[in-house]
Amino acid sequence: IPKGDALRVAVYNQTAGNVGAWGGRISHAKETPPPPHIGTILRSGSGQNLTVTINGSGFGPAPSEVGQNTNSPFFVLTDYNAMAPGTNGFPWNAGFCGANDCNGVTIGYVSWTDTQIVVSGFGSDYGVNFLVNPRDAFCVGVWPSTSTSNGTTGGTIKCRKIPE
């Protein structure tokens, strides 16, 4: 794993139906510009109406995707399905569709500032295998809106668990 890359790891117990996830990044001693910092992740709602608010710094100005339900090379939400690990729905990504893990699930970009991102609502292929369920773990990845790496370097990832 090269320095500067974001990393996410999930561990699950299929018998108990539990999953946990960790996200972070392999840092350089000094990076210019510094990568985004995710301070808190707040969630409200559920299912297709899930709203996620990410507070932090270094997100950059609003990209053109704000106000749309689409994919973006600056944001990804990865869901680890506690109820059906090992199926096509474990894990799945919304928002960013890079070279790997393309699931065709779009996400609504409500607002984006240098210190806060709000996303809400899923579209396209959301449903069937791609669902947010109680007890799932999820990670959000953010790349600054000024990044030209197409979601490969310079980003950061942080994870949370969805309560029952």
C-alpha positions as CSV (number, residue, x, y, z in Angstrom):
1,I,0.0,0.0,0.0
2,P,1.8,3.2,-1.1
3,K,2.1,6.2,1.2
4,G,-0.7,8.7,0.6
5,D,-3.3,6.0,-0.2
6,A,-6.6,5.7,1.7
7,L,-7.3,2.3,3.2
8,R,-10.4,0.6,4.5
9,V,-10.7,-2.8,6.3
10,A,-13.8,-4.7,7.3
11,V,-14.1,-7.8,9.4
12,Y,-17.3,-9.7,9.9
13,N,-18.7,-12.7,11.7
14,Q,-21.2,-14.4,9.5
15,T,-22.6,-16.6,12.3
16,A,-23.4,-13.6,14.5
17,G,-24.3,-11.3,11.6
18,N,-21.8,-8.6,12.8
19,V,-19.5,-6.4,10.8
20,G,-17.0,-3.8,11.8
21,A,-14.9,-1.5,9.6
22,W,-11.9,0.8,10.0
23,G,-10.7,3.4,7.6
24,G,-7.7,5.6,7.5
25,R,-4.7,6.5,5.3
26,I,-1.0,5.7,4.9
27,S,0.5,9.1,5.5
28,H,3.5,10.7,4.2
29,A,5.6,12.5,6.8
30,K,4.6,15.8,5.2
31,E,2.2,16.2,2.4
32,T,1.5,19.3,0.3
33,P,-1.3,20.0,0.1
34,P,-2.4,18.0,3.2
35,P,-5.2,15.4,2.7
36,P,-8.7,16.1,3.8
37,H,-9.5,15.5,7.5
38,I,-12.7,13.7,8.4
39,G,-13.7,14.7,12.0
40,T,-17.2,13.4,12.4
41,I,-19.7,11.4,10.4
42,L,-23.4,12.0,11.4
43,R,-26.2,10.0,9.9
44,S,-30.0,10.4,9.9
45,G,-32.8,8.6,8.2
46,S,-32.5,5.1,6.8
47,G,-32.6,3.1,3.6
48,Q,-32.9,5.1,0.4
49,N,-33.5,8.3,2.5
50,L,-30.2,8.0,4.5
51,T,-28.5,11.4,5.0
52,V,-24.8,11.5,5.9
53,T,-23.1,14.7,7.1
54,I,-19.3,14.7,7.1
55,N,-17.6,17.4,9.1
56,G,-13.9,18.1,8.8
57,S,-11.5,20.2,6.8
58,G,-9.7,20.3,3.5
59,F,-12.6,19.2,1.3
60,G,-12.2,22.1,-1.1
61,P,-14.9,24.1,-2.8
62,A,-18.1,22.6,-4.1
63,P,-17.6,20.4,-7.1
64,S,-20.0,20.5,-10.0
65,E,-21.8,17.4,-8.7
66,V,-23.5,19.3,-5.9
67,G,-27.3,19.4,-6.5
68,Q,-27.2,16.2,-8.5
69,N,-27.8,12.5,-7.9
70,T,-24.7,11.1,-9.5
71,N,-21.2,9.6,-9.1
72,S,-18.2,11.8,-8.2
73,P,-14.5,11.1,-8.1
74,F,-14.4,13.0,-4.8
75,F,-16.7,11.0,-2.5
76,V,-17.5,7.3,-1.9
77,L,-19.8,5.6,0.6
78,T,-18.9,1.9,1.1
79,D,-21.5,-0.3,2.9
80,Y,-20.5,-3.6,4.5
81,N,-23.7,-5.6,4.7
82,A,-23.9,-7.4,8.1
83,M,-26.9,-9.5,7.1
84,A,-25.5,-11.0,3.9
85,P,-21.7,-11.0,3.9
86,G,-20.2,-12.8,0.9
87,T,-23.1,-11.9,-1.4
88,N,-23.0,-9.5,-4.3
89,G,-24.1,-6.9,-1.8
90,F,-20.9,-7.1,0.3
91,P,-19.4,-4.5,0.1
92,W,-21.0,-2.1,-2.3
93,N,-20.1,1.5,-3.2
94,A,-22.2,4.6,-3.8
95,G,-21.1,7.9,-5.2
96,F,-17.7,7.0,-6.7
97,C,-17.4,4.5,-9.5
98,G,-13.7,4.1,-10.2
99,A,-11.9,1.2,-11.8
100,N,-12.9,-1.2,-9.0
101,D,-16.1,-1.9,-7.1
102,C,-18.4,-0.2,-9.6
103,N,-21.9,-0.8,-8.4
104,G,-23.8,1.9,-10.3
105,V,-25.3,3.3,-7.1
106,T,-25.6,7.1,-7.3
107,I,-25.9,9.4,-4.3
108,G,-27.4,12.8,-3.9
109,Y,-24.9,15.7,-3.3
110,V,-26.9,18.2,-1.1
111,S,-24.1,20.5,-0.1
112,W,-20.3,20.7,-0.1
113,T,-18.0,23.3,1.7
114,D,-14.4,23.1,2.7
115,T,-15.5,21.9,6.2
116,Q,-18.8,20.0,5.6
117,I,-20.3,17.6,3.0
118,V,-23.9,16.5,3.1
119,V,-25.2,13.6,0.9
120,S,-28.7,12.2,0.9
121,G,-30.6,9.7,-1.0
122,F,-29.5,6.9,-3.3
123,G,-30.5,6.3,-6.9
124,S,-29.8,4.1,-9.9
125,D,-29.1,0.5,-8.8
126,Y,-29.9,1.0,-5.1
127,G,-32.0,-1.8,-3.8
128,V,-32.0,-5.7,-4.0
129,N,-28.3,-6.4,-3.2
130,F,-27.3,-2.7,-2.5
131,L,-29.1,-1.7,0.7
132,V,-28.2,0.1,3.9
133,N,-29.4,-2.1,6.7
134,P,-29.3,-1.9,10.6
135,R,-26.0,-3.2,12.0
136,D,-24.1,-2.5,8.7
137,A,-20.7,-0.8,8.9
138,F,-20.0,1.9,6.4
139,C,-17.0,4.0,5.4
140,V,-16.9,7.4,3.7
141,G,-13.9,8.4,1.5
142,V,-13.3,12.0,0.6
143,W,-10.8,13.4,-1.9
144,P,-10.5,17.2,-2.2
145,S,-12.6,18.7,-5.0
146,T,-9.4,20.1,-6.5
147,S,-7.9,16.5,-6.8
148,T,-7.0,15.2,-10.2
149,S,-6.2,11.7,-9.0
150,N,-9.7,10.3,-9.9
151,G,-10.1,8.8,-6.4
152,T,-6.7,7.0,-6.2
153,T,-4.4,9.1,-4.0
154,G,-4.6,12.1,-1.7
155,G,-7.9,11.1,0.0
156,T,-8.9,9.9,3.4
157,I,-11.4,7.4,4.7
158,K,-13.3,7.0,8.0
159,C,-15.8,4.4,9.1
160,R,-18.9,4.1,11.3
161,K,-21.5,1.5,12.3
162,I,-25.2,1.9,11.6
163,P,-27.0,1.2,14.9
164,E,-29.8,-1.4,15.1
